């Protein structure tokens, strides 16, 4: 396959073709995973159409299920995942060069009659592929209901390709998955992972030759009205016309009159270079480097901070850039706590006078259950609609009383933010926000430097453990504890135990009655051991203070009295300086068993939510 394709201005796919050359030219079976986002949806759709053209013009055996971006994010084009795999199996069987044995054929007929799951159809494909010399499979996952069913497909196709490479080297299978929805990323030399970002008019574009006119064939037709997923036999139609497809169903990259109305929800941001510091409208505060790293990875543009400088006496350190259509300043806090945050906010206000929104982004401790029984799991994101200084008050000999007068409490958000949060809290607003988070998580995971060390991969539902507040974080025997009689034997943790992880103390080996079951995690684990629950967004009051909450009992008592959903340490310092939102992801349950295993993943979901929020901000 060649990559001589024309320059298509900001919708060009030239850079994509350049990066997929190893997949296209390899003589071994391999998998290509092309993932876009909201801003690059049109480029992703165009590349898929060009790929189908290229395969067709070179008369390669292929079956393609392709459709550009659906008409609506809320009501996407719907077809069941197993139906797509069934049609691929049909096309593959038609291309069999080595007829299967009679017994093999009988088994296949039985499989075609009874299989109604994605896993089952992958097993069927495994039986068919040895019968064909080679096949190109191109799937645009806009044809699946939000691509949720297809999340595990890269892993399944990777397993299939590994089997072909090891057992049937004479067979060459090339699979291309094209999507703007998050998929499981497999890191292996037989898989090419490519994230497609939106191009700006200022980006350099390689010169490519004009793409020739094309004949549309070998493209499997998907009816524009979709299929009835609920009917097991809804897709059993006459496949005799499988080689015929209306050209209007596919974006033609050589047609200047392409109708882009279906892409209207995907915006291409314009990045106007700020003239001075007053042109920066959004500030983002991060307390630790891992929080800032995730935010910077989602910058769409970087500006030279030395070109803009800062006010005399400003001791802050900044990173400047653009996210969506906003010029943003990232404030790197020198430490944790509301005092440090307050000082940094004052300095930022002196240097960047045009700031009209501040986002405090990072990680926090979560309250695992709401008053209505709603669950909050690790990786979920908390957004503030109010803030509580839970450590501001009077300490008496036997109890603490929080100052709760009108003068002592921080103000509520301004009218603009309250209206914005009301819109986000609506059913549609929350769905759009969480879907956008998924897209940006995909972008983060596939960044070249980040993908190499798997930094933002989901740690696993089995490691998301919530312990009962009655389970102490102590050593289990005297040999491990230097002060056993006075501390751990009585249920009071020694200094060493307080610093130790749950893994070293074997907390997970406790009696089952100390481990609290959550329905969301149970559902994910019932599907697959590697299933990833979709991060949820929770809007509510957040507690902010200078102390780290590490007590399950105190966590629940304060949450019950104050109605809070999470604990953090910087928000109160920024809150009264600017219109402010706290966006923090739950990395632990603010109890004595808290650890750092989930901090990178939580920092990533917080950053993804931050970018999704800015996408919705007016």
N, C-alpha and C positions, 0 to 999 in steps of 0.2 A: 504494500500500500504506500502511496505517496502522500505528501502533505503540501502540495502546491495549490493553495487556496487564496482567493482574493482578499484584499484589505476591505473590511466591511465597516470602517469607521469605528464608533464606540461599541458596535455590536460584533466586531470582528471575532473570529474564532482561531485566528492564525496562531496565537500563543498557545491555545489548547492543543492544536495539532502538533505543534513543536514538542510538547511535553508527552504526548501519547505515542510518539514514534517507537519507543522500545516495545510497547505492547503490540503495535501494528506490524512490526518487522520481525518479531521473534518467531522462531520455527517451532516453539513449544506451545502447548496450551497455556492460556493465561487469562487473567481477569482484570478488567478496567473498571474502576469505580470513580465516576465523575460526579462530584457533589457541588451544587451551587447554593445560592441563598436568594433572599428576596430581590436583592439588587442585581443579580446576575442571571435571573431566570431566562431572560430573552436570549442571552448568549448560550446558555446551556441547551435551550430548545433548538437553537440554530445549529449548534454542533451536532446534536443528535440527527437532525435532518441531513446534514452534510455527510455524516458517517454512513447513513443508509445509502445515500447517493454513491459514495465512493465504493462501497461493497458491491452495489448493483452494477456499476459501470465496469468493474473488473470481473463480472460474471462469477462471483464467489457464491458458494452455497451459503444461504443465510435465511434466518427467520427473524423478523423484526416486529416487535410490538411497540409502536411509537405513536405518541400524541403529544403536542406541545402543552404548555401550561393550561390547567383547567380553567373553566370560565369563572369560577369563584373559589376562594380559599375556604369559605364557610361550607359551600355545597360542592365538593370536588367531584370530578368525573369518577364514577364508581365502577369497579369491576373487582371481583374477588381474586386474591393472589393465586389460589390454586387453579382458577380458570385460565390465567395467563400461562402457568406452567403446563397445564394440560395441552394448550394450543402449541406450545413449543415442542412438547413431546410428539404431537401429531406431525408437525413439520419435520422434525428430526427423523421420525420413522419413515416418512415418504422419501427421504434421501438415503435410505439404507442401501449401501453398495454390496453388503454381505448379508443375504437374507437370513433371518434368524431360523433356528431349528423349529420343528413343529411344536415341541414341548415349550420352547422359549416363547413362541408365538401365542400358545394357549395361555401361558402365564401373563403375557402382556395384555391379551384381550380381557382377562379377568381383572387385571389392575385397572384398565381403562373404564371398566364398568363400576368398580367399587371405590376407587380412590377419590377422596374429597378433601384432602388436607395438603398443605404445601410440602410438609415433610414426606408424605407419601409420593407426591409427584417428583420430588428430587430422587427418590429411590427408583421410580420408573425411568427417569432420564439416565440414571446410572446403568440400567439394563440395556438401554437403546444405544448409547454412544459408542460402544465397541463395534456396532454394525455399520458405522458411517466413517468415511475417510477424513472428514473435517466439516466444521460448521461454525458460522459466525452467529452469535445470538446478541441482538441489540434490544434492550428493554428500557423504555422511558417510563419511570415509575410514577408519572402523573396519571397513569392508567390504573393505579391501585388507590384505594381509598386512603388518601393522605400518606401512602407508602408505609403505614404502620405494620401491616402484615409482612412487609418486605424487610423489616429491620435486620433480620438474621440472614437474609439472602446472601450477602457477601461471604459469610462464613460457610453457608451450604454450597455455594458455587465453588468456593475455594477448596472445600473437601472433595467435590466432584472432580475438579481439575487436577488435584493432587493424585487422585485415583487413576485418572486417564494418563497422566505423565508417567506414573510408576508402572502401570499394568498394560497400557495400550499406547506405547510411544508412537505408533504409526498414525494415531488419530490426533488431529489438531483441533481443539475447541477454543474459540475466542469469545469471551463473554464481556459485554459492555453494559454496565448498569448506570443509567443517567437519571439524576434526580435532584430535586431541590429540598428533599426531606432528609433527616438524619438517618444514616445507616451505620451498622456495626463495622468498624474499620478493622481489617485484618492486615497485620504487618508481616509481609512475606515477599520474597523476590518474584513470586509468580503472580503478585497482585500489584497493580499500579493505582495508588490513591491520589486523586487530583482534586483540589478545591478551586472552583472558578469564582473569581471576584468580579465586581463591576469595574469596567474600564472607565477612566476619565478622559476627556478630550486631550489632556496634556500628556497622556502616557504614550511612549514610543510604540509604533505599530510596525511589525516586520512587513516587508514587501513580499506579496505572494501573487502568483499568476492567477488570471481570471479562471473561475471555476466553470467548466463547460456545461452546456445544457444536458439534461438527464432524462433517462427513461425510468418511470416509476414501476418497479416490479419487485418480486420477492419480498414484498412488505405485507405482513399479515393484517387484514382489515379488522379494526375494532369498531363496532357500530357506534355512531355518535351519541345515541341515546343511552349507551351503557348496557349492562346486563342486570338481570334480577338476581342479586347475590343470594337471596334467600332460597331460591329454587335450585336444587341440586343439579337438575338437568337443563337449566336455563341456557347454558352455553352450547348445548348439543345441537348445532345447526348444521346446514350443509356446508362442508368445508371445501367443496369443489371450486369455489371462487376465491380460495385463499390467496391466489396470486394477483387478484385484482383489487385495487384500492383507489378511491377518489383522491386526486391530487390535492383537493381542497382541504383534506383532513390533516395535511402535513405542511409545516412552514417551509416554503421553498426559499433557500438562501440566495438564489439568483434573481428572485422576483422583488423588484423595488416597490411593488404595490402590496406587500404583505400586510395583512390586517393585524395590527398590534393591539386591538381593543381588548383581547383576552389577557394581555399582559398589564393592564392598566393599574392593577394593585401593586405592581412591582415598580418602585421608583428608582431612577438613576440619579444619584445625588450630584449636585454641582458644588465643587469645592473652590470657592473664591478665597484667594489668599488674604488673610487679615492684614489690614493696613497698619494697625497698631494694636496695643494691648487692649484697647477699648472694644475691639471687634470680637473678643472672646466672650461668649455668652453663657457657657456652662463650665462649672468647676467640679472636679471629682476628687474626693479625699480618700486616700488609702493609707492604712496604718502600718502594714508590713509588706515586704517586697513581693511575696507570692500573690497578694491581692493586686498590686500594681502590675505585675507581669501579665496577669490574665486580661486586665483592662487594656494595656498597651497592645497586646496581641490582636485586639479587635479594633484598633485605630484604622481608619480608612486612609488617613493621610498624616504625615508628620511635618511639623514646622520647626525651623531652627530657633531654639529658645534664645540663643545669644543675639539673634537679630532683633528680638523684642525687648530683652532686658527685664528689669524689674525696678520697683521704686526703691529709693534710698532707704536703707534700714530694714528692708525685707529680707529675712533670713531663710525663707522657704526655698525648697528645691522643686523645680517644675519640669514636667514633660508636656510639650505643646503638640496639638494635632487636631484632627477633625474626625468626628463620628457622625455618620449619616450626613445631615446638612448643617451640623453645628461645629463651630470652632470651640475646642475644649481645652482646658488647662487641668492637668493631673497634678495634684499636690501630694508630694511624698512626705508623709508625716515622719518625724524623727523617732517616734515611739508611740506607745498606746496610751489611751486615757483622754478624758474630756478636757483637761487643762492644756495639754499639748495641742489638741484639736482647736481649742478656742484661740490660742496664740497664733496658730497657723491661719485660721480664718481671718483674723484681724490683719495680718500681713498680706494675705491674698487680696483683701478688700482694698488695700492701699495701692497695689500694683495693677489689678484687673478690675476697673471700675464698671465694666459693662456686664458683669455676672448677674444673671437673673434667675439662675437655678443652680443649686448645689446638690450633688449626689454623694452620699457617704457609702462607699461600696466595699464589700469584703465578706468576712466570715463571722459567725455568731454562734451562741449556744441556743438551742431551741427548746421550747416547751412542747413536749411530745403530743399532748392532746388538748383540744379546745373544749370549752364548756359544753358544746353540742356533741362531743365525742369525735369530732373530726381529727384525722391523724396528720401529724407532721413528721416526715422522715428525713434522714440525712440527705442533703442535696436540695431540699425544698428551699424556696426563697421567701424571706419576710420583707415586706414593704411597710413603712411606717405611715400611719394616719394620726399619730400622736406619740409623745415620748414621755417617759416617767423616770425621774431621777430617784431611783429606789434607795440610794445610799445617802440621800440628803435628809438629815433629821437629827433626833436627839437620842443618844445612847444612855438608857437608864441601867441600873445594876442588873436587872434581870430581863430587860426587853428593849427593843429599839422602836421608836415612833417616827415615822416619816413626816416631814413637813409637808402639809397638804393644803395650805391656804392658797388663795388666788395669787398673792404676791410671790409665793415660793415656787409655784408650778410654772413650767415653760408654756409658752403660748401655743394655741392650736395652729395648724397650717393655715395659710392665707386662702382667700376665696378661690383663686386660680387653681391651687393645688388640690383643694377639697373637691372642686368640680372635676378635675382630672382624675382623681382617685375614684370618684363616683362612676365615671365612664369606664375605667379599668375594671371596676368591681362587677360590672354587668356581665351577663353570661357570655355575650359575644365578645366583649372587651377582654375578658379573661382568656377565652379560647384563642383569640388572635395573639395575645401576649405570650401565652405558653407555647404556641406553635412557632412564633418568632424565636423564642428561647431555644427551641430544638434546632432550628436552622443555625443559629450562631454557635451553639455547642458543637455542631458538626464542623463549622469553620475553624473553631479553636483546635479541635482534636487533630485535624488534618494539616495544620501548619507544620512546615517541614521540620523545624527544630523541636517543636513540641511532640509531634508524632513519634519522633525517634525514641524518646524516653517514656512514652505512654503516660505522661504527667497527668492528663485530664481524663483518663479513662475511668469508668465507673468501678469503684473498688469491689463491688459485689454485694448483692442483697444479703448474703449469709453473714457478712461482717457488720451489717447494720443491726446491732443488738441493743435493745433497751432493757436495762436491769431494773428490778423492783427497788424502790428506795430503801428497803430494809436489808439489802445485800451489801455488806461492808466491802471496801476495797482494801483487803488485808492479806497478809501472808497466810498460807494454809497450814504450815507446820513450824515448829520452833527452830528447826535447823536453818531456816531462811531469815528469821527475824532476830536481830540483836537485842531487842527489848521485849521479848515475847510475853513474859508474865504481866508487864504493866500496860502493853498496847494491844497487839494483834489478837492475843488470846481472849481479850475482853471485848473485841469488836471495834476497838479504836485503833486506827491505822498508825503505824510508826512512820518516822520520817522517810525511810527507804520505800515503804509501801506507797506513800503518797506520791512519790516521784515515779514509781514503776508503772509499766503498762499493764493492761488487762491480760495480754498474751503471756507476760512473764509471771503474773500471779495466777494464771489459769482460771480467771473468773468465768470463762465460758463453760467450764466443767461443772458449774454449780447445778443444783437441783433445778429441774425445768420450771418449778413454780416461781423461781426468781426471774425468769425471762418472760417479758411481756410480749404477747403475740400482737402483730399489726396486720390488718387485712390486706393493705396495699402490697406489703412485702410477700405475704403468703400467696397472693394471686400471681405475682411475678415469678416466684420460685416454682409454682405449679406449672407454669408454661415452660420454663427452661432454667437450669442453674445459672446461665449467663444472661438472663433477661434483665433489662434495665427499666425500672419504673420511671415513668415520665415525671420530671420535677414539677412540683406544683408551686403556685404563688399564693401566699397568704398575706392579706392586708389587715393590719391592726396596730395596737399600741406596742411599742418596743421599750424595754427597760434599758437605761444607760447609766453606767456608773464606773468608778475607778477600780473596782475590785472584780476579780474573775470569779464567776459563780461556779462552784464545784460541789454543790449540795443539792441532791434531788428533792429532799424535804423542803428546804428553803425555796428552791425553784418553784415548786408547786404551790407553796403557801403564798408567795408574792404574786404569782400569776393569778391565783384565785382571787386575791384581794384587789389587784390592780387591773385585771383583765388584759395582761400582756401576752405576747406570742413568742418573744425571743429576748435574749440578753446580749448587749454589746457594750463598747466602752468609749466611743468617740462622738456619737451623735449629739449628745447634750451640749458638747462644746461648740458645735457649729450651728445648732438649731436656731438660735435667736439672731445670728449674724446675717442669714440669707433665707429666702424661700428654699426649703430643704426637704429632701426625701432620703430616708435611710434604706438602702437595698443590700441586704446581707443574707447569705446562704447558711443554712444550718450545717455545721461540721461536727457537732457533738450535742449531747443532751444536757449540758450544764450540770452534770452530776460528778460524783467522785470517780467515775469510770471514764471520764473524757480523755481522749487521746488526739493524736495529730494525723492519723491515717487518712482522714477524709478532708483535710484542709485544702489540698490542691483541687480536688474535684469540686468542693464547695466554692472556692474562689472562682472557678470557671463558670459555674452556674450563676453566680452573682454577677459576673461580668457580662454573661450572655443576657441576663435579665436587664441589666443596665442599658445595653444597646437596644434591646426590644422596647424598653420604656422611652428612650430618646426617640425611637421611631414613631411612637404614639404622641409625644409631647408636641404641642402647638407652638 
